[in-house]
Amino acid sequence: MSKKVQISRTITFITGNQHKVKEARGILNNLGISLEHADIGYPEIQGNLEDVARYGAQHVARRLGKPVIVEDAGLFIKPLKWFPGTYSSYVQETLGNKGILKLMSDIEDRYAEFRSVVGFCTPKTEPEVFLGTVRGRIGYREKGKHGFAYDPLFIPEGYDKSFGELDREEKNRFSHRRKSLEKFALWYKDQE
């Protein structure tokens, strides 16, 4: 078990994605944690989401000398052998949603998961990671204008609307990012 961390009510979120910042602020502010934002980048090692978040959080916390969180997320599509997974960002930039739909054009099994891992670290502690998952399926076409990236393709379990059809507040109630951020916040508050 890792040792308790020095609690600060403000944590710096390292990301270049403004959508993630808005989503995270909406979630963490309600849990009593204030979020600063820094877009400084960090090396993304090859590995699973947990490895990337663990390494990124430790790298940036030591570089900045303060507590930070990073978040790495991906879309994992079972019939595509969990592709794009850790390559989700690159695949979004290159193939996009239309490319994913083309890859799945003759596939009946549409099961997919959105996974998010929050990595937290201070300059003097080992990193902690928190996984959040939402199960669902890939639709047959893009639907909705909300969210970003794969949101118009992903239909969460129990819904007939895509993430792209849900407004931010509705999506934030159960998103993969909410789940990982809530796990982090509960752990973090327990450190007091």
Residue frames as a rotation matrix with the C-alpha (Angstrom) as fourth column:
MET 1
0.581 0.814 0.000 0.00
0.814 -0.581 0.000 0.00
0.000 0.000 -1.000 0.00
SER 2
-0.166 -0.663 0.730 1.38
0.586 -0.662 -0.467 3.41
0.793 0.350 0.499 -0.87
LYS 3
-0.621 -0.113 -0.775 1.95
0.749 -0.376 -0.545 6.05
-0.230 -0.920 0.319 1.77
LYS 4
0.474 0.843 -0.254 -0.49
0.758 -0.538 -0.370 8.93
-0.449 -0.017 -0.894 2.27
VAL 5
-0.249 -0.507 0.825 0.04
0.854 -0.516 -0.059 11.98
0.456 0.690 0.562 0.09
GLN 6
-0.772 -0.026 -0.635 0.16
0.354 -0.847 -0.396 15.64
-0.528 -0.530 0.663 1.05
ILE 7
0.028 0.909 0.416 -3.34
0.974 0.068 -0.214 16.92
-0.223 0.411 -0.884 0.25
SER 8
-0.904 -0.104 -0.414 -3.81
0.000 -0.970 0.244 20.05
-0.427 0.220 0.877 -1.81
ARG 9
0.041 0.997 0.060 -7.31
0.237 0.048 -0.970 21.12
-0.971 0.054 -0.235 -2.82
THR 10
0.664 0.114 -0.739 -5.89
-0.626 -0.456 -0.633 22.17
-0.409 0.883 -0.231 -6.21
ILE 11
0.076 -0.589 0.805 -4.43
0.331 0.776 0.537 19.71
-0.940 0.226 0.254 -8.68
THR 12
-0.183 -0.217 -0.959 -2.96
-0.768 -0.578 0.277 20.43
-0.614 0.787 -0.061 -12.09
PHE 13
0.547 0.434 0.716 -4.49
0.180 0.774 -0.607 18.49
-0.818 0.461 0.345 -14.99
ILE 14
-0.457 -0.794 -0.401 -1.98
-0.393 -0.224 0.892 17.91
-0.797 0.566 -0.210 -17.78
THR 15
-0.017 0.449 0.893 -3.72
0.744 0.603 -0.289 17.72
-0.668 0.660 -0.344 -21.15
GLY 16
-0.944 -0.247 -0.218 -3.93
0.023 -0.709 0.705 19.46
-0.329 0.660 0.675 -24.48
ASN 17
-0.629 0.768 0.118 -7.61
0.529 0.312 0.789 18.57
0.569 0.559 -0.603 -24.83
GLN 18
-0.857 0.319 0.405 -9.98
-0.458 -0.830 -0.317 21.36
0.235 -0.457 0.858 -23.74
HIS 19
0.125 0.931 -0.344 -12.97
-0.514 0.357 0.780 18.97
0.848 0.080 0.523 -23.90
LYS 20
0.030 -0.196 -0.980 -11.31
0.602 0.786 -0.138 16.81
0.798 -0.586 0.142 -21.23
VAL 21
-0.916 -0.400 0.021 -10.62
0.245 -0.602 -0.760 19.88
0.317 -0.691 0.649 -19.07
LYS 22
-0.453 0.827 0.334 -14.30
-0.761 -0.554 0.337 20.96
0.463 -0.101 0.880 -19.14
GLU 23
0.357 0.595 -0.720 -15.46
-0.166 0.799 0.578 17.43
0.919 -0.087 0.384 -18.39
ALA 24
-0.240 -0.563 -0.791 -12.96
0.697 0.467 -0.544 16.96
0.675 -0.682 0.280 -15.53
ARG 25
-0.934 -0.073 0.350 -13.73
-0.141 -0.825 -0.547 20.36
0.328 -0.561 0.760 -13.96
GLY 26
-0.096 0.990 0.106 -17.43
-0.749 -0.142 0.647 19.59
0.655 -0.017 0.755 -13.98
ILE 27
0.470 0.227 -0.853 -16.80
0.182 0.921 0.345 16.30
0.864 -0.317 0.392 -12.20
LEU 28
-0.297 -0.723 -0.624 -14.04
0.770 0.206 -0.604 17.24
0.565 -0.660 0.496 -9.72
ASN 29
-0.746 0.071 0.662 -15.45
-0.282 -0.935 -0.217 20.64
0.604 -0.348 0.717 -8.69
ASN 30
0.326 0.943 0.062 -18.56
-0.570 0.144 0.809 18.83
0.754 -0.299 0.585 -7.44
LEU 31
0.644 -0.162 -0.748 -16.27
0.504 0.825 0.255 16.64
0.576 -0.541 0.613 -5.34
GLY 32
0.963 -0.169 -0.209 -14.43
0.066 -0.604 0.795 19.59
-0.260 -0.779 -0.570 -3.76
ILE 33
0.043 -0.984 0.175 -11.26
0.664 0.160 0.730 19.41
-0.746 0.085 0.660 -5.84
SER 34
0.696 0.118 -0.709 -10.16
-0.288 -0.858 -0.426 22.47
-0.658 0.500 -0.563 -7.82
LEU 35
0.432 -0.481 0.763 -8.46
0.773 0.633 -0.039 21.93
-0.464 0.607 0.645 -11.15
GLU 36
0.192 -0.477 -0.858 -5.74
-0.520 -0.790 0.324 23.96
-0.832 0.384 -0.400 -12.79
HIS 37
0.898 0.116 0.425 -4.83
0.281 0.592 -0.756 23.18
-0.339 0.798 0.499 -16.39
ALA 38
0.074 -0.889 -0.451 -1.44
-0.585 -0.405 0.703 22.95
-0.808 0.212 -0.550 -18.08
ASP 39
0.980 0.185 0.073 -0.81
-0.030 0.503 -0.864 21.96
-0.197 0.844 0.499 -21.67
ILE 40
0.317 -0.943 -0.102 2.83
-0.841 -0.329 0.430 20.94
-0.439 -0.050 -0.897 -21.49
GLY 41
0.639 -0.030 -0.769 2.85
-0.539 0.695 -0.475 17.46
0.549 0.718 0.428 -22.92
TYR 42
0.120 -0.611 0.783 4.82
-0.790 0.419 0.448 14.44
-0.602 -0.672 -0.432 -21.76
PRO 43
-0.688 -0.426 -0.587 6.32
-0.705 0.584 0.403 11.35
0.171 0.691 -0.702 -23.35
GLU 44
0.470 0.836 0.284 3.76
-0.846 0.518 -0.125 8.60
-0.251 -0.182 0.951 -24.01
ILE 45
-0.614 -0.735 0.289 5.44
-0.658 0.678 0.328 5.25
-0.437 0.011 -0.899 -23.62
GLN 46
-0.282 0.489 -0.826 4.26
-0.583 0.596 0.552 2.13
0.762 0.637 0.117 -25.42
GLY 47
-0.993 0.030 -0.112 2.06
0.104 0.658 -0.746 0.01
0.052 -0.753 -0.656 -23.19
ASN 48
-0.207 0.976 -0.074 -1.47
0.902 0.220 0.371 -0.17
0.378 0.010 -0.926 -21.84
LEU 49
0.387 0.443 0.808 -3.47
0.180 -0.896 0.405 2.84
0.904 -0.011 -0.427 -20.62
GLU 50
0.970 -0.024 -0.243 -2.31
0.242 -0.028 0.970 2.27
-0.030 -0.999 -0.022 -17.04
ASP 51
0.147 -0.989 0.022 1.36
0.943 0.147 0.299 2.28
-0.299 -0.023 0.954 -18.08
VAL 52
-0.214 -0.179 0.960 0.95
0.679 -0.734 0.015 5.49
0.702 0.655 0.279 -20.07
ALA 53
0.646 0.556 0.522 -0.90
0.016 -0.694 0.719 7.29
0.763 -0.457 -0.458 -17.23
ARG 54
0.841 -0.385 -0.381 1.52
0.492 0.249 0.834 6.06
-0.226 -0.889 0.399 -14.54
TYR 55
-0.121 -0.962 0.243 4.59
0.985 -0.087 0.147 7.17
-0.121 0.257 0.959 -16.48
GLY 56
-0.103 0.137 0.985 3.08
0.533 -0.828 0.171 10.49
0.840 0.543 0.012 -17.60
ALA 57
0.857 0.491 0.153 1.93
0.116 -0.474 0.873 11.49
0.501 -0.731 -0.463 -14.11
GLN 58
0.627 -0.687 -0.366 5.30
0.638 0.184 0.747 10.70
-0.446 -0.703 0.554 -12.54
HIS 59
-0.221 -0.738 0.637 7.24
0.963 -0.268 0.024 12.46
0.153 0.619 0.771 -15.30
VAL 60
0.022 0.305 0.952 5.22
0.328 -0.902 0.282 15.68
0.945 0.306 -0.119 -15.08
ALA 61
0.932 0.323 -0.165 4.90
0.241 -0.213 0.947 15.78
0.270 -0.922 -0.277 -11.25
ARG 62
0.333 -0.891 -0.309 8.69
0.801 0.094 0.591 15.65
-0.497 -0.445 0.745 -10.92
ARG 63
-0.368 -0.452 0.813 9.18
0.858 -0.502 0.110 18.16
0.358 0.738 0.572 -13.73
LEU 64
0.109 0.519 0.848 6.69
0.133 -0.853 0.505 20.70
0.985 0.058 -0.162 -12.28
GLY 65
-0.863 -0.496 -0.098 7.31
0.127 -0.026 -0.992 19.94
0.489 -0.868 0.085 -8.61
LYS 66
-0.586 0.726 0.361 3.61
-0.770 -0.360 -0.527 19.69
-0.253 -0.587 0.769 -7.74
PRO 67
-0.455 0.492 0.743 0.69
0.136 0.862 -0.488 17.22
-0.880 -0.121 -0.459 -7.69
VAL 68
-0.559 0.255 -0.789 -0.71
-0.813 -0.355 0.461 16.42
-0.163 0.899 0.406 -11.12
ILE 69
0.105 0.521 0.847 -3.18
0.041 0.848 -0.528 14.19
-0.994 0.090 0.068 -12.86
VAL 70
-0.739 -0.148 -0.657 -3.04
-0.654 -0.073 0.753 12.94
-0.160 0.986 -0.043 -16.42
GLU 71
0.162 0.819 0.550 -5.74
-0.349 0.569 -0.744 10.98
-0.923 -0.072 0.379 -18.19
ASP 72
-0.824 -0.338 -0.456 -5.42
-0.551 0.286 0.784 8.52
-0.134 0.897 -0.422 -21.01
ALA 73
0.043 0.921 0.387 -8.48
-0.419 0.368 -0.830 7.07
-0.907 -0.127 0.402 -22.66
GLY 74
-0.872 -0.310 -0.380 -9.33
-0.467 0.291 0.835 4.83
-0.148 0.905 -0.398 -25.53
LEU 75
0.344 0.927 -0.149 -12.07
-0.912 0.292 -0.288 3.11
-0.224 0.235 0.946 -27.44
PHE 76
-0.760 -0.558 0.333 -11.71
-0.513 0.830 0.220 -0.67
-0.399 -0.003 -0.917 -27.35
ILE 77
0.205 0.845 -0.494 -13.78
-0.978 0.152 -0.146 -2.58
-0.048 0.512 0.857 -29.93
LYS 78
0.104 -0.152 0.983 -14.01
-0.477 0.859 0.184 -6.30
-0.873 -0.488 0.017 -29.19
PRO 79
0.787 0.219 0.577 -14.62
0.290 0.695 -0.658 -7.66
-0.545 0.685 0.483 -32.74
LEU 80
0.797 -0.598 0.082 -11.58
-0.204 -0.395 -0.896 -5.64
0.568 0.698 -0.437 -33.91
LYS 81
0.295 -0.667 -0.685 -9.44
0.759 0.598 -0.256 -7.38
0.580 -0.444 0.682 -31.26
TRP 82
0.459 0.070 -0.886 -9.81
0.787 -0.494 0.369 -4.33
-0.412 -0.866 -0.282 -28.95
PHE 83
-0.697 -0.585 0.416 -8.56
0.716 -0.600 0.357 -1.92
0.040 0.546 0.837 -31.65
PRO 84
0.475 -0.784 0.399 -7.96
0.033 -0.438 -0.898 1.04
0.879 0.440 -0.183 -31.61
GLY 85
0.611 -0.225 -0.759 -7.28
0.765 0.412 0.494 0.82
0.201 -0.883 0.425 -27.85
THR 86
0.258 -0.606 -0.753 -4.14
0.579 -0.527 0.622 2.68
-0.773 -0.596 0.215 -26.85
TYR 87
-0.782 -0.529 0.328 -3.86
0.562 -0.372 0.738 4.01
-0.269 0.762 0.589 -30.41
SER 88
0.139 0.989 0.045 -7.28
0.924 -0.113 -0.366 5.72
-0.357 0.093 -0.930 -30.27
SER 89
0.380 -0.027 -0.925 -5.96
0.014 -0.999 0.035 9.25
-0.925 -0.027 -0.379 -30.64
TYR 90
-0.662 -0.703 -0.260 -3.76
-0.305 -0.064 0.950 8.37
-0.685 0.708 -0.172 -33.62
VAL 91
-0.703 0.462 0.541 -6.55
0.686 0.641 0.345 6.35
-0.187 0.613 -0.767 -35.27
GLN 92
0.346 0.846 -0.404 -8.99
0.670 -0.525 -0.525 9.23
-0.657 -0.089 -0.749 -34.74
GLU 93
0.111 -0.403 -0.909 -6.56
-0.354 -0.870 0.342 11.59
-0.929 0.284 -0.239 -36.52
THR 94
-0.798 -0.564 -0.212 -5.87
-0.406 0.244 0.880 9.20
-0.445 0.789 -0.424 -39.40
LEU 95
-0.850 0.511 0.126 -8.94
0.494 0.691 0.527 7.00
0.183 0.511 -0.840 -39.99
GLY 96
-0.765 0.592 0.254 -11.55
-0.631 -0.767 -0.115 9.01
0.127 -0.248 0.960 -38.10
ASN 97
-0.290 0.764 0.576 -15.05
-0.493 0.396 -0.775 7.80
-0.820 -0.509 0.262 -37.36
LYS 98
0.558 0.504 -0.659 -15.77
-0.812 0.171 -0.558 7.02
-0.169 0.846 0.505 -41.01
GLY 99
-0.247 -0.756 -0.607 -12.74
-0.756 0.542 -0.368 4.71
0.607 0.368 -0.705 -41.09
ILE 100
-0.834 0.025 0.551 -13.93
-0.430 0.598 -0.677 2.84
-0.346 -0.801 -0.488 -37.98
LEU 101
0.186 0.978 0.091 -17.40
-0.585 0.184 -0.790 2.43
-0.789 0.093 0.607 -39.53
LYS 102
0.386 -0.118 -0.915 -15.79
-0.876 0.265 -0.404 1.11
0.290 0.957 -0.001 -42.72
LEU 103
-0.704 -0.705 -0.084 -13.74
-0.618 0.666 -0.417 -1.44
0.350 -0.241 -0.905 -40.74
MET 104
-0.786 0.444 0.430 -16.96
-0.152 0.535 -0.831 -2.63
-0.599 -0.719 -0.352 -39.09
SER 105
-0.438 0.669 -0.601 -19.19
-0.897 -0.366 0.246 -2.57
-0.056 0.647 0.761 -42.17
ASP 106
0.002 0.434 -0.901 -19.70
-0.492 0.785 0.377 -6.36
0.871 0.442 0.215 -42.25
ILE 107
-0.854 -0.386 -0.349 -19.48
0.120 0.507 -0.854 -7.03
0.507 -0.771 -0.386 -38.52
GLU 108
0.167 0.983 -0.072 -22.58
0.201 0.037 0.979 -7.90
0.965 -0.178 -0.191 -36.50
ASP 109
0.370 -0.124 -0.921 -20.96
0.927 0.121 0.356 -7.97
0.067 -0.985 0.160 -33.03
ARG 110
0.345 -0.154 0.926 -20.68
0.246 -0.937 -0.248 -4.25
0.906 0.313 -0.285 -32.18
TYR 111
0.833 0.041 -0.551 -19.49
0.551 0.008 0.834 -4.58
0.039 -0.999 -0.016 -28.54
ALA 112
-0.002 -0.838 0.545 -17.10
0.350 -0.511 -0.785 -1.85
0.937 0.190 0.295 -27.43
GLU 113
0.527 0.083 -0.846 -15.81
0.842 -0.181 0.508 -0.18
-0.111 -0.980 -0.165 -24.28
PHE 114
0.458 -0.466 0.757 -14.59
-0.138 -0.878 -0.458 3.30
0.878 0.105 -0.466 -23.54
ARG 115
0.518 -0.371 -0.771 -11.83
0.841 0.383 0.382 3.12
0.153 -0.846 0.510 -20.94
SER 116
0.563 -0.354 0.747 -10.24
-0.245 -0.934 -0.259 5.99
0.790 -0.037 -0.612 -19.05
VAL 117
0.362 -0.510 -0.780 -7.27
0.891 0.437 0.127 5.86
0.276 -0.741 0.612 -16.71
VAL 118
0.826 -0.157 0.541 -6.38
-0.276 -0.950 0.144 8.76
0.491 -0.269 -0.828 -14.44
GLY 119
0.169 -0.843 -0.511 -2.80
0.799 0.421 -0.429 8.84
0.577 -0.336 0.744 -13.24
PHE 120
0.917 0.101 0.387 -1.95
-0.142 -0.823 0.551 10.89
0.374 -0.560 -0.740 -10.14
CYS 121
0.252 -0.861 -0.442 1.47
0.883 0.392 -0.259 11.67
0.396 -0.324 0.859 -8.74
THR 122
0.979 -0.174 -0.103 3.27
-0.107 -0.879 0.464 14.15
-0.171 -0.443 -0.880 -6.52
PRO 123
0.463 -0.867 -0.186 6.99
-0.686 -0.217 -0.694 14.92
0.561 0.449 -0.696 -6.84
LYS 124
-0.463 -0.731 0.501 7.78
-0.872 0.274 -0.406 12.61
0.159 -0.625 -0.764 -3.91
THR 125
0.020 0.517 0.856 5.35
-0.529 0.732 -0.430 9.70
-0.849 -0.444 0.288 -4.29
GLU 126
-0.898 -0.167 0.408 4.85
0.197 0.675 0.711 6.79
-0.394 0.719 -0.573 -6.62
PRO 127
-0.709 0.660 -0.247 2.03
-0.657 -0.492 0.571 7.21
0.256 0.567 0.783 -9.14
GLU 128
-0.547 0.688 0.476 -1.48
0.058 0.599 -0.799 5.88
-0.835 -0.410 -0.368 -8.52
VAL 129
-0.921 0.274 -0.278 -3.85
-0.324 -0.137 0.936 4.91
0.218 0.952 0.215 -11.35
PHE 130
-0.464 0.864 0.196 -7.66
-0.142 0.146 -0.979 4.68
-0.874 -0.482 0.055 -11.51
LEU 131
-0.991 0.086 0.099 -9.60
0.123 0.337 0.934 2.88
0.047 0.938 -0.344 -14.26
GLY 132
-0.254 0.961 -0.111 -13.12
-0.377 -0.204 -0.903 3.76
-0.891 -0.188 0.414 -15.41
THR 133
-0.983 -0.049 0.176 -15.01
0.125 0.518 0.846 1.75
-0.133 0.854 -0.503 -18.06
VAL 134
-0.094 0.979 -0.180 -18.31
-0.653 -0.197 -0.731 2.19
-0.751 0.049 0.658 -19.90
ARG 135
-0.694 -0.046 0.718 -19.65
0.354 0.847 0.396 -0.74
-0.627 0.529 -0.572 -21.91
GLY 136
0.141 0.788 -0.599 -21.63
-0.452 -0.487 -0.747 -0.25
-0.881 0.377 0.287 -25.06
ARG 137
0.174 -0.046 0.984 -21.66
0.741 0.664 -0.100 -0.77
-0.649 0.746 0.150 -28.80
ILE 138
-0.817 -0.446 -0.366 -20.63
0.035 -0.670 0.741 0.92
-0.576 0.593 0.563 -32.01
GLY 139
0.236 0.944 -0.230 -23.53
-0.175 -0.192 -0.966 2.34
-0.956 0.268 0.120 -33.98
TYR 140
0.184 -0.083 0.979 -23.96
0.845 0.523 -0.114 1.90
-0.502 0.849 0.166 -37.72
ARG 141
0.161 -0.192 0.968 -23.51
0.655 -0.713 -0.250 5.61
0.738 0.674 0.011 -38.40
GLU 142
-0.869 -0.475 -0.140 -22.41
0.440 -0.609 -0.660 8.78
0.228 -0.635 0.738 -36.62
LYS 143
0.223 0.965 0.137 -25.15
0.649 -0.252 0.718 10.36
0.728 -0.071 -0.682 -34.52
GLY 144
0.763 0.207 -0.612 -25.07
0.623 -0.484 0.614 13.61
-0.169 -0.850 -0.499 -32.56
LYS 145
0.473 -0.540 0.696 -23.02
0.225 -0.690 -0.688 16.79
0.852 0.482 -0.205 -32.38
HIS 146
0.831 -0.164 0.532 -22.02
-0.548 -0.404 0.732 16.74
0.095 -0.900 -0.426 -28.69
GLY 147
0.702 -0.606 0.375 -18.75
0.128 0.625 0.770 15.48
-0.701 -0.492 0.516 -27.26
PHE 148
0.306 -0.699 -0.646 -15.73
-0.920 -0.392 -0.011 14.77
-0.245 0.598 -0.763 -29.41
ALA 149
-0.681 -0.731 -0.054 -13.80
-0.704 0.632 0.324 12.06
-0.203 0.258 -0.945 -31.23
TYR 150
-0.918 0.233 -0.320 -15.64
0.068 0.889 0.453 8.70
0.390 0.395 -0.832 -31.13
ASP 151
-0.783 0.621 0.028 -18.63
-0.165 -0.164 -0.973 10.00
-0.599 -0.767 0.230 -29.13
PRO 152
-0.110 0.824 -0.556 -21.02
-0.952 -0.248 -0.179 10.01
-0.285 0.510 0.812 -32.16
LEU 153
-0.285 -0.065 -0.956 -20.24
-0.586 0.801 0.120 6.30
0.759 0.595 -0.266 -32.74
PHE 154
-0.892 -0.266 -0.365 -20.48
0.093 0.683 -0.724 4.93
0.442 -0.680 -0.585 -29.19
ILE 155
0.115 0.969 0.219 -23.87
-0.507 -0.133 0.852 3.92
0.854 -0.209 0.476 -27.76
PRO 156
-0.723 -0.456 0.519 -23.56
-0.660 0.232 -0.715 3.17
0.205 -0.859 -0.469 -24.03
GLU 157
-0.793 0.383 -0.473 -25.21
0.402 0.913 0.066 0.07
0.457 -0.138 -0.879 -22.57
GLY 158
-0.363 0.757 -0.543 -28.83
0.828 -0.005 -0.561 0.72
-0.428 -0.653 -0.625 -21.65
TYR 159
-0.177 0.249 -0.952 -29.15
-0.204 -0.956 -0.212 3.69
-0.963 0.157 0.220 -24.04
ASP 160
0.369 0.270 0.889 -30.43
0.811 0.374 -0.450 4.11
-0.454 0.887 -0.081 -27.56
LYS 161
0.991 -0.130 0.038 -28.51
-0.101 -0.899 -0.426 7.38
0.089 0.419 -0.904 -28.01
SER 162
0.302 -0.952 -0.045 -24.80
0.687 0.250 -0.683 7.82
0.661 0.175 0.729 -28.74
PHE 163
-0.073 -0.458 -0.886 -22.49
0.883 -0.443 0.157 9.82
-0.465 -0.771 0.436 -26.47
GLY 164
-0.910 -0.321 0.264 -22.62
0.415 -0.738 0.533 12.39
0.023 0.594 0.804 -29.28
GLU 165
-0.215 0.916 0.337 -26.38
0.295 -0.268 0.917 12.79
0.931 0.297 -0.213 -28.74
LEU 166
0.489 0.322 -0.811 -26.06
0.855 0.007 0.519 13.31
0.173 -0.947 -0.272 -24.98
ASP 167
0.684 -0.306 0.662 -25.20
-0.226 -0.952 -0.207 16.76
0.694 -0.009 -0.720 -23.65
ARG 168
-0.300 -0.954 -0.006 -22.09
-0.261 0.088 -0.961 17.08
0.917 -0.287 -0.276 -21.48
GLU 169
-0.340 0.209 0.917 -24.03
-0.938 -0.149 -0.314 17.06
0.071 -0.966 0.247 -18.22
GLU 170
0.728 0.677 0.103 -25.88
-0.679 0.734 -0.026 13.85
-0.093 -0.051 0.994 -19.09
LYS 171
0.565 -0.603 -0.563 -22.73
-0.053 0.655 -0.754 12.11
0.823 0.456 0.338 -20.36
ASN 172
-0.370 -0.797 0.478 -20.78
-0.518 -0.250 -0.818 13.22
0.771 -0.550 -0.321 -17.27
ARG 173
0.356 0.579 0.733 -23.21
-0.933 0.177 0.313 11.37
0.051 -0.796 0.604 -15.03
PHE 174
0.758 0.008 0.653 -21.75
-0.200 0.955 0.221 7.99
-0.621 -0.298 0.725 -16.06
SER 175
0.776 -0.464 -0.426 -18.87
-0.491 -0.021 -0.871 8.44
0.396 0.885 -0.244 -18.53
HIS 176
0.607 -0.666 -0.433 -15.66
0.629 0.736 -0.250 6.42
0.485 -0.121 0.866 -18.37
ARG 177
-0.358 -0.744 0.565 -13.83
0.213 -0.654 -0.726 9.64
0.909 -0.140 0.393 -17.45
ARG 178
0.249 0.520 0.817 -16.29
-0.737 -0.446 0.508 10.31
0.628 -0.729 0.273 -14.63
LYS 179
0.951 0.162 -0.264 -15.73
0.007 0.841 0.542 6.82
0.309 -0.517 0.798 -13.27
SER 180
0.187 -0.955 -0.231 -11.93
0.789 0.286 -0.544 7.13
0.585 -0.080 0.807 -13.28
LEU 181
-0.421 -0.315 0.851 -12.03
-0.105 -0.915 -0.391 10.69
0.901 -0.253 0.352 -11.87
GLU 182
0.535 0.675 0.508 -14.47
-0.632 -0.079 0.771 9.68
0.560 -0.734 0.384 -9.12
LYS 183
0.795 -0.328 -0.510 -12.29
0.485 0.849 0.209 6.72
0.364 -0.414 0.834 -8.14
PHE 184
-0.277 -0.931 0.239 -9.34
0.594 -0.362 -0.718 9.11
0.755 -0.057 0.653 -7.97
ALA 185
-0.199 0.232 0.952 -11.28
-0.440 -0.889 0.124 11.75
0.875 -0.394 0.279 -5.97
LEU 186
0.842 0.538 0.032 -12.55
-0.293 0.408 0.865 9.20
0.452 -0.738 0.501 -3.42
TRP 187
0.474 -0.766 -0.434 -9.04
0.802 0.579 -0.148 7.84
0.365 -0.278 0.889 -2.94
TYR 188
-0.359 -0.674 0.646 -7.59
0.394 -0.737 -0.550 11.36
0.846 0.057 0.530 -2.77
LYS 189
0.196 0.519 0.832 -10.07
-0.581 -0.622 0.525 12.57
0.790 -0.586 0.179 -0.16
ASP 190
0.930 0.127 -0.346 -9.27
0.142 0.743 0.654 9.45
0.340 -0.657 0.673 1.91
GLN 191
0.051 -0.996 -0.078 -5.68
0.703 0.092 -0.706 10.68
0.710 -0.019 0.704 2.10
GLU 192
0.124 0.057 0.991 -6.73
-0.343 -0.934 0.097 13.57
0.931 -0.352 -0.096 4.40
